Amino acid sequence: MHTMLELLKPVRTAESAEAGDRERRRLSARRLRAELRERERQERAIMEIAWSRLC
């Protein structure tokens, strides 16, 4: 049965593998940009608190 399922499984072509890799990199880049934006937002919030204490 296992061998039969392997035979029925679609074979990934080089093009589909590249497209999948590109999609993963795109999603990783999007996640990285979102994390950087969040970190910058947190740093700005911390700086605002520090400045408000000085005033």
Sequence and secondary structure as in RCSB ss.txt:
>XXXX:A:sequence
MHTMLELLKPVRTAESAEAGDRERRRLSARRLRAELRERERQERAIMEIAWSRLC
>XXXX:A:secstr
 HHHHHHHS    HHHHHHHHHHHHHHHHHHHHHHHHHHHHHHHHHHHHHHHHH 
